[in-house]
Amino acid sequence: MSQTQQTPKTDRPWLIRTYAGHSTATASNALYRANLAKGQTGLSVAFDLPTQTGYDSDHVLARGEVGKVGVPVCHLGDMRTLFDQIPLEQMNTSMTINATAPWLLSLYIAAAEEQGADISKLQGTVQNDLIKEYLSRGTYICPPAPSLKMIGDVAEYCYHNIPKWNPMNICSYHLQEAGATPEQELAFALATAQAVLDELKPRVPAEDFPALVGRISFFVNAGIRFVTEMCKMRAFVDLWDEICQKRYGVEEPKFRRFRYGVQVNSLGLTEQQPENNVYRILIEMLAVTLSKKARARAVQLPAWNEALGLPRPWDQQWSMRMQQILAYETDLLEYGDLFDGNPVVDTKVEALKEGARAELANLESMGGAVASIEYMKSRLVDSNAERLNRIERGETTVVGVNRWIEGEPSPLQTEDGGIMVVDPAVEQEQISRLNSWKSARDTDAVAQSLAALREAAATGKNIMQPSIAAAKAGVTTGEWAEEMRKAYGTYRGPTGVSASVSNQTEGLEDLREAVNSASDKLGRRLKFVVGKPGLDGHSNGAEQIAFRARDCGMDITYDGIRMTPAELVESAQQDKAHVLGLSILSGSHIPLVEETLKRLKDAGLSDLPVIVGGIIPDEDAERLKEMGVSRVFTPKNFQLNAIMGDIVTLAEEST
């Protein structure tokens, strides 16, 4: 047979995943088993916000959040149900969990042992990256130093007991969602990796450290600028190899390999003409699959309608089919790297590496990633503001948003609104199951296991073994996290929004004059209080609203994420707000706004204009207005200056 007739050797496809979980462990289990039957080759678990932030479903902060953005897991019974009929010894499971990563991994191990699994054969990943949580996602609990210690505890335990498990994903995904440039994404993620490796190095013998380095993985974002994103991934490969070899002396090439999973960019998905998102997702997937040198080891794609709400099973299936067609129908996996030696690619990669090295050196001069959290946060807010400014000015084209806006209605948005809606009854049902669990467990065993956990945390011991014992004894997520809060304290991350006006006031002259005029009528500076009630940590929108309002000359109050309605009403009262703005992206807008409005009425502030922003379906927007909300803004309201004008009008009308 001639060389041309030989069947080419085909690479193995990447792990095909969908990020999924909602409502209850039972409903999520059915979804997982259905997706696996459709050809999914790994699981990617989405947990709800109470689980991510260490609260049980009956906690006051969990109100309205249970089962909304993921599955609630309060105890071993929930984890057992979540993976019912799914053999964990044979599964590769990614869990997007950070502050409570030691606990959820403990529950996973306990559930696997109940199945009779050999723990040493478990494969998967816990995200476990707390540093990016302070910068972008907001599901942190404890301060940076003890959080870094817990990351180390997980990595050390996994190295000795679950050698095929990835103990953390250094996660640059949310950095891009928060506005990071490619150079910032590279530098901030690699600085985080260095902080983690510096923590891990003293924990194992020197000869074992390279193998431990080899278990660290990354979770990245791929945006729409296809060439730049592909080059960014090649830059990641080179820079990680360089850091492992030069900074840490890792000589074995396989331990320096840049191992990463990816979800393509949800930030760029549009509420307007949402069917266009299918093309965006495909193009973004190509950036992390075409280059063999920098190909993802696992890919999960959002659904076309995630800018509208929770995708349905069919929507997730459609994204899964996209991966399968590329992996199995095309000839991509039959060839070597398509870009080696390409001068355009090489030049771009070198430019990205140069920019990232400069930023890394800057962070190093400040003392590394942990010491630079406030600086990195402010830079992300600035970069995101610049990105939005370019879209508003039309310098960046977003099809269907700021160009070619006219179009036909999407037939994909059917009578169900094109999304899945979580039944509000789920929350009370979950609380009932939680109460039943607590009443049936051995209270003495729970108390003993919590005491052992408390002792380990207080004395600096590795918390994994006592956490696993606590999982088996029936301890709940909230109880575990409360011990961590008692031992290490809680933390409020920087907002990135300073009180000083930025240098981005060009084009705001008319608005600044309008604010001045309104302030004169009001008798003092127009006061705008921005708040994020509930557990939603996606603060990008709130930050940009506060950022622009400040630059327009308003007196702003923005205290960051995770405020209760009571705290926000108190802030509005003390600061004598003229307008109160609420940002909620977790789907819990109805109960949280309802409670806020009731508290405003009780405080004698019924006339205070309230505006709400978030991923809010049209029917919910109408309901909010009927409840008394003055304005509702969704992602399609991308013109921040128009929102500023509405705030000025509302403030004047309220006098």
N, C-alpha and C positions, 0 to 999 in steps of 0.2 A: 504494500500500500504506500503511495507517495505521501510526502510530508503534508501536502495540501489536503489530502483526503483523510488524514488522521483526525479522530475526534478530539477536539481541544479539551484540556483538563479544566474542569469547572471548579471555581472556588465555592466554598460553602456560603449560603446566604447568611446575612445578619439575622439576629433574633428579631422576629416580627411581633410587635406588641401594640396594644391599644391601652391608653391610660384610662382606667375604669374603676368605678365604685360609686354607689349611690344608695340612698334610702335605708336599707338594712343589710345585714350580713347574708340573709337568705336570698334577697333579690340580687345582690352582687355576685353571690356564688352561682346563681342560675346564669347570669350574664357571662361570667368567666368560662363556665363549662360550654356555653353556646359558642363563645368566641374561639375556644380551643378546638371545638368540632369543626369550625369554619376554616381552620388552618393557622390560627395564631400559634406561635411557637414559644412564647413566654408570657408571663403575667406582669402587669404593671398596676399596682394597687394605689388608688386614690383614697385617702382617708378624709373624713370630714374635719372641719376646723376645731371642734372641741377635742377630738382625738389628737390632732396635730399639736395643740397647745396645752395638752395635759389637763383637760377637764372632763368629768363624766357628763353624760347627756342630761342630767338633772341640775347642773350648775346654772346659776343665774346668767352667766355669760354665754351659755350654750343655747339660750332661748332663741328660737328661729333658725339656728344653724345646724341642727341635727340632721345628718343625711343629705345635706344640700350640695356640697362640693365633693363629697366622697362618702365612704361607708363609715358608720360609727363602730368603733371597737373599744368597748369598755372593760373587757375581761376575757379570760381564756374561752369561755363559752361562745363569745362572739367570734373569736379567731377560729375556733373549732368549726363553727357553722360556715364561716367564710370560705374555708378550704375543704368542705365536705365533698367526698368522692374525687378529690384532686390529690393524687399521690405526690407529696411534697419532696420525697427523695428523688423523683424523676423530673421535677419542675425547676425552671429558672425564674425566680420571682424577684421583681424589683419593687421596693416599697418607698414611695415618696414621703419620707418622714424624717424629721430633723431633731427637734428638741426632745421628742419622746422616742427617738430611734432605739436607745438601749432597751426600752420597755417593749416596743412592738416587736423587736427581734427576739426578746425573751419569750413573748407570747407565741411567736412563730415557732421557736425551738420547742416549746412545751407542746404545741399542737402537733408538730412533726413526731415527737417522741410518742405521743398517744397513738399515732398511726403506725408505730413500730419502725420508723425511719432510722437509718444509720445517720446520725447528726453530721458525721464527718463528710458525708456525701452531699449535703445540702449546697445548692448553688443559687446565687442571687446577689442582691445589693440592697443596702439601706443607704438612702441619700446622705443623711447624717452630716450635712454641711451647715453649721450654725453661723459661720461668718457672713455668708451671703444672705442669711435671714435678717441680719441687722441692717443690711444694705437694701434689700429689695422685697422679700416675701413676707417677713414679719411674723413668722410662727416660732420665734424664740421664746424661751422661758427665763433661763438663768444668765448671768453676766458672761462675758467672753472667756475669762480664764477657766472657771469650772466647766463651761461648755466644751472647751478644748480638751480638758481632762477627760470628760465623758466620751468624746470622740476617740481619744486614745484608749480608753477602757474597752470600747467595742472592737477596735482594731487589734488590740493585744489578745482579747478573748478569741476573736475569729482566727487569728493566726495560729493559735494553739489548738483550737477545737473544731473550727469549720474552715479548713484551709482553702476551699474553693469559693468561699463567700467574699464578696467585695465589701469591706467594712465602711466605705464611704464613697460617695460621688462628690468630687469637687465640682460644684454646680455653677457654671457660668450662664446657664439658661436664663435664670431670673435677672442676671445682670443686664443682659441685652433687653429683656422686657422692661427694665427700669431705665433704659436709655443709653446704655454703655456703647461707646464706639468700639470697633473691632480691637483697636489697640488696648482700650480699657478692659474689655472682656478678657483678652489674653493676659494682661498684667495682673488684674485683680484676682483672677482665678488661680494663676500660678503663684501669686503671693500667698493665697490661702493654702495652696498645696504645700508650700515651704513651711508655713506655720504648723501644719499638721505633721509633716515629716520631722520637724524639729522636736515636736512633742513626743513622737513615737521612737525616735532614735535611742534614747536611754532605756527604753522598756525591754529591748531584746538584745541578746549577744550580738556583737559587731558582725559576726559571720552570718547571722540570720537577717540582718537589716535589709540587704538587697531584695530578698524574697518578699519581705513585708512591703517594700516599696512597690514591688510588682503587683500587689493586690489593690493598690489605690487606683481608682478609676475616675472618670470625669463624666459629667452630663452637660451637654452643650446645646446651644441654640443655633439654628440656621435660618437666617433672614432671606429677604427677597433679592438682595444684591448678590446674585448667584456667583459671579466670578470672585468677588471679595470674600464671600463666605467659604468657598472652596479653598481659596488661598489661606484664609484664616486657619482652616483645619490643618493644612500642611505646615503652617507656622507653629501651631500647637505641637505637632509631632516633633519638629526640630527643636523647639525651645524646651520641651519636657525632656528630651534625650540629653540636651545640653546641661540642664539643671541636675538631672540624676547623676550624670557622669562627673561634672566639674564640682558641684556643690556637695554631693553626697558620696562620690567615689564608687558608684555602681558600675561595675565593668561588664557584667553579663547583659548583652543586648536585649534579651527577652524580658528582663526586669525593668528595662528603660522604655518599653513599648508604651505608647500613648493609647490607652484603652478607654473608649468612650461610648456612651449611648447618647441618643439625641431625640429631642422632640423639636420639630420645626416650629417656626415663630408663630405664636398665637397673637402677639401684639399687633401684627400686620393684618389679621383677619378683620374684615369689615362687616358692619351691620348692613350697610348699603350694598345692594346687589350681591348678597352673600354667596350666590352660586359661583361668583368669580373666585372665591376662596379655594375651590378645587384646583384651579390652575396654580395659584400661589403655593399651595401645599406640595404639589408635584414638583415645581421648579425648586423649591427649598429642599426637598428630599434629594434631588440630584446633586446638590452641593456637598452632601455628606456620603454619597455612594459612588460617584463617578471616579474619584481618585482612589485607586487601590492603596496607595501609600497612606492615605488618611481616611480610610473607609470606617464608618461607624460599626461597632460590634452589635449594637441593638438600635432599632429605630421604632419610635412610636409617633404616630401622626395625629394631629387634632382632626376633628371633623369639620366639614364645610360650614356648619352652623354654630360653632362655639362662641361666636360674637353675639349670638342671640340668646343662648342659654345652654342647658344640658342636652347633649346629643342623644338621639334615640339609637337603639341597637343597629338599625339599618344604616344610619349615618356613620357609625363606627365601622361597620362592615365595609362600606364604600372606601374608607381610608385604608383599611386592611388590604382590600383588593388592589389598591394602587401599589402597595409594596410588593404584593405577590406577582403582579404583572411584570414589574421591573426585574424582580429576582429570578423568575422562572420562565417568562416568555421571551425576554430579550437575551442578547448574548453578552451582556455587560460582564458577567462573572467568568467569562472564558479568556479574558485578556489581562495583560499586565497594566501598569499605571499609564493612563492616557496622557498625562501632563508632564512626565519627566523630560527635562531638557527644553521645555517650552520657555522661550525668553520672556514673554509677557508674564507668565505665571511666576517664573523665578524672580523677576523684578518686583512684582507685587508682594510675594512672600517675604523677600528681604526687607522691603519697606515696612511691612507689618511687624516683623521681628525687631527691627531697629526701634520703632515706636514703642513696642512692648518692653524692650530692654530698658529704654529710658524711663518709662513709668515704673518698672520694677525697681530700678535704682533709686528713684524718688521715694517709693514706699519703704525701701530698705533703710534709707537715710532717716526716716521717721520712726524706725523701730519695727518695721514689718507690718503684716496685715492687721493684727489685733490692735496695735497702737494707731493705725491709720483709718479706723472705721469711720470716724466723723469726716475726715478728708474725703474718703472714697464716696461716702453718701452724698456729700455736697457736689462732688464732680458728676455723679450720676444724675442728680436733679438738674444741674446746669445743662448737661448733654441732652437730656430729655426735652428740656425747654427749647433748646436749639432745634431739635428734630421737629417738634410741633410747630415752631415758627416757620420752618421751611415748608411744611405742608400748608399752613395757613396762607403763606405768601405765594403759593403755587410753584415754588422752586423745586419741590419734590412732588412728582405726580403720583396720585393714588387713584387708580381707575374706579370710576363710580362714586368717588368721594369729592375730589376737587376738579376732576375733568370727566367728561362724558357721563354726566350725572343722570341724564334721561335714559330710561330703559323700561323694559317690559316687567310686569310683576313676576316673581319667581314661582313657578308651579310646584317647586319643592316645598314651599311653605304651605302645608295643607291645613285642614281644619283644626289640627292640634297645635297650630302655631309654628310647626316645624321644629319643635323641641320637646324634650321630656320634662314634665313638671312633677316634682316630688310631692306626694300627698302630705298635707300638713299633719294628718293623723299619725304619721310615722314617728314623730317626736314623742308623743305620749305613749305609744306602743313600746318604743325603745326604753323609755323610763320605767315602764311596768316590768319589762324583762330585767332591767338592771336591779330593780327592787326585789324581784323574785330571786335573782342570783345572790344578792346580799343576804337575804333571809335564809337561804339554803346552805350557805357555806359554814365552815368551821371557824368561828370567830377567834378561838384561841390560836389556831394555826395562822390566821391572818395577822393577829397581833404580834406573834413571834417573828413572822417573816418580815413585817414592817420594822420591828426592832432591829433585826439583823441588817436590813437595808440601811436604816438610820445610822447604825454603828459603822458600816462600811463607808458611807458618805462622809461621816464626821472625821474618820481617821485616815481618809485618803486612799482606802483600798479600792480595788477594782469592783465596780458595782454590778457587773454582769451576773456572776453566780448568785448573789442574793436576789437579783431581779428575776432570774429564772425560777428560783425557789418561791418568790412572791407570786409569780404568775401561776404556778401550780397550786399554791395555797388559796387562790381565788381573789387576790388583791385586784383592785380596779385601776384604770388609767389615772383617774383623778387622785386616788390615794398614793400611787407611786410618785406622780408629779409633785404632790404636796410635800412629800419627804424631800425631794430635790429642792423645792422652794425654801423649805425650812433650813436645809443644810447650806445652800449656796446663795440664797437671796433671789430676788427677781430683778428684771432689767427693763428699762425703757430706752430703745435705740434712738439715735439722732433723727430728726425729721429732714435734715438737709435744706430747710427753708429758714434762712436767717431773717432778722428784722430789717436788714439794710436793703435798699433798692439795688437791683442788679444793673449791669450795663446794657440790658436788653430792652430799653424803653423806647427805642426808635419806632415810630408809627403809633405810639400810644398817646400822642399829644391831645387829641380830642377827648379821649377817655379820661386822661388826667384832669383836663379842664372840667369835664362833667362831674368827676368825683369832688373836685374843689368846690364847684357850684352847689352840689348836693350837700356837702359838708357845711357850707355857709348856711343853707336853709335849716339844716338839722341842729345847728348851734355847736357842733363839735365834729371831729373827724369821723367820717363814715366808718362804722365798726362792723366788720364781717367776721363771724366765727365759723370756722370750718371744722367739721368733726367726722370721725369714723366710728360709729357705734358698732358693737358686736365684736366678733373675732376676725373679721376680714382684714388681712394684712396687706392686700394689694393697694398700696398707698399712692401709686404713680399719679392717678387722676386728682386726688385731693391735694397732693403736693403741687401739681401744676396749676390748679385753680388758686391755691394760696399764693404761689409764686407770682402769677399774673396779677392777682388782686393787689398784692403789695406793690408791684411795679406801677400799677395804675394809681397809686396814692392812697389806697384804703388802709385803715388800721386793722390788721388781721390778728386773729388768734388761731393757731393750729398746734395742738399738743400731741399730734401723732395718732397712732393706731390704738385699737382696743379700749375705747371709752364706752362706759355704760350710758344709756339715755339719761340717767339721773345726773351723771357727771357733766354731760353736755348742756343740759338745761341749767345746771348750776353755773357753768361757765358763761352761758348766754346772759344769765341774770347778773352775775358779778361784773361782767365786762360791758353791760348795757348794750348788747348787740342790736344793730339795726336789721341785720339779716343773718339767719342761721342756715348753713349749708351742710348737708349730710351726704357722705359718699359710701355706698354699699354695693359691692360687686359679688357677693356670695349667694345672692338669691333670697336673702332674709329681709328684704326691704319692707315688706308689709308689716310683720310684727314689730320690727324695730322702730319704724316711723310711727306706727300706731301708739306705741308706748311713749315715744318722745313727745308727740302731740298732746297726749293725755297729761304728761308731766308739765308741759308748757301751760296748759289750761289751769292745772292746779296751782301753778306758780303765778298766775295772773298775767301770763304772756301770750294769751290766745291770739293777739293781733300781730305777733312777731312773724314776719314772712319766713317761710321755710322752703328751701329748694333742695331737691334730691337728685343725685347723679348715680348711675350704675348701669348694669346690664339688666334692663327692666322691660319686659314685654309690654306691648301697647295697652292690653287690657289692664295690666297692673298699674300702668301710668295713669290711666283714667281713674282707677280706684283710689290712687294716692291723691289725685286732685279732688276727688269727692270727699276725701278725708280732711282736706284743708291745706294740702301742699300747694304752694304758689306756682312753682315751675318744676318740671321733670326733665332731666337731661340724660341722654344715652350716648353711646359712642358715635352716633351719627351727628351729634352736636359738637363737631371738632373745632368750630370757630370760637376760641376762648374769648375773643373780644366781644362777640355777640352775647356771651354769657355775662361778661362784665357789665355790658350795657343794661341787661335785665336786672342785675343786682342793684345798680344805681337807681333804676326806675322803681323797683320794689321798696328801696329804702326811702325814697322821696314820697311815695304813695302812703307809706305807713305812718307818716307824721300827722 
